[in-house]
Amino acid sequence: MRALRVELTETLAYWTVVDDEYRSVPAADAFLRHLRMGLDRAEGTTRTYAGDLALYLGWCQTTGRDMEAGARGLAGFVGWLRITPVQRAGRGQGRPRSSSRINHVLAATREFYKHAVAEGELDSSVLTALYEVGDDRFLPAELRRDGSGVRYVARPRHRQRERRPGAPTAVSEREVVELLGVCRCWRDRFLLVLLWFCGLRIGEALGLRRSDLHLVPSATALGCGIPGPHLHVVARSNPNGAAAKSGGRHVPVPTQVLVCYEHYLAERGSHREADDCDFVFVNLFHLPVGQPMRDGTVREWLAAASRRAGLERVVTPHMFRHGTAGELLARGAGIDVVKELLGHASVRSTEAYLHPAVDTLRAAVDRLGPLDFRAGQRAK
């Protein structure tokens, strides 16, 4: 079993699961199409889910299980995940999967079964193999949650214990400065400062259209009442695969970003192929010139720039987002402000960045002040 991209139109695609003869797996395909079209999830989400389901359905095929038997033998699948090294090419190739990775695969599998039950492909009794149902009706009143009536709580039956997550991997301001120093064009500089100051996801940045940039003191002439230079993050389908995980927000833009954008516009103006493209970030130095940039292109030149700058690690686009959040919180921005700027659906996602630096912890302990040991000696 493997994941395969299915292109429906120039701007709409999703990922599905096929067998070794490239025949679609109907139940998985229906679920993944539902994710993409029914729930309007990003193409990248279906890619991740398709990879997880390919693992599970491949295990079912190898062990001779149908979907119902697979659910009832899910503990065996968990054991297989724990001892089988990752085979696909990538950073984790040849190593066992982490507990958090296994839990992610299990979560995708449970969602797959819930959809199959909702579509009538499986009897709902199969869910008892996946979930424990807790009933608090008969608990003492003081132990019940708020509210009255019948309450059932479903808990996954299979879950690995995860280590407490550490601080998200974040780019430092020094690394950003070093990367800016080795950039070879203003387009790349503009993208770096945009990621650093605005905390955008790479899909949000590459999905920006020129009409989304309101880089003027007042945009009332454009029909926008938001004061000051800003940009709009809009969820839409794009031919370059870039997608905003959450749309419908605006992000203020500081002066340094405006300066870089002016230089980039002059640079872009010398490439006629880019005139008809409304995307902000386009290919200027390799084919297809004038077409919107893709995620893979950015990752490749960031890796090359990291090496040219002599950095000790390869910087990735998402590390800018982590760096922005950490810097904002360290400089006194409220967690509610950071949540809105980053476009998090829940403040719990923003809480992941609440990891004080080592120096901050040291300063907090030092502020406790010295103790007077002489007081006890005088009492004697």
Buried (B, 14 or more C-beta within 10 A) or exposed (E): BBBBEBEEEEEBBBBBBBBEEEEBBEBBBBBBBBBBEEEEBBBBBBBBBBBBBBBBBBBBBEEEBEBBEBBBBBEEBBEBBEEEEBEEEEEBEEEBBBBEBBBBBBBBBBBBBBBBBEEEBBEEEBBEBBBEEEEEEEEEEEEEEEEEEEEEEEEBBBEBEEEEEEEBEBBBEEBBEBBBEBBEBBBBBBBBBBBBBBBBBBBBBBBBBEEBBBBBEEBEEEEBEBEBBBBBBBBEBBBBBBBBBBBEBBBBBEEEBBBBBEBBBEBBEEBEBBEEBEBBBBBBEEEEBBBBBBBEBBBEBBEEBBEBBEBEEEBBBBBBBBBBBBBBBEEEEEBEEBBBBBBBEEEEEBBBBEBBEEEEEEEEEEEEEEEEEEEEEEEE
